[in-house]
Amino acid sequence: MFNKNKEIKKACKEELLDEAQKVYNVNNKELENLLNTYIDNIEDNRKILNLKCDEVIEECSK
């Protein structure tokens, strides 16, 4: 009986670890997507600022 309980506990622990790994993978992927979006937004903002600066420089040069 003792070994049976030990096996059950081990199986439960492994299943919980598997579930935790799945949640971690999903959260990790979501975080990765969020960071990529953030980086893309920074790049877009940089491009917009560069265009605006070019416009201002062009106007000032007239």
Secondary structure, DSSP 8 states (H G I E B T S, - for coil): -HHHHHHHHHHHHHHHHHHHHHHHHHHHHHHHHHHHHHHHHHHHHHHHHHHHHHHHHHHHH-
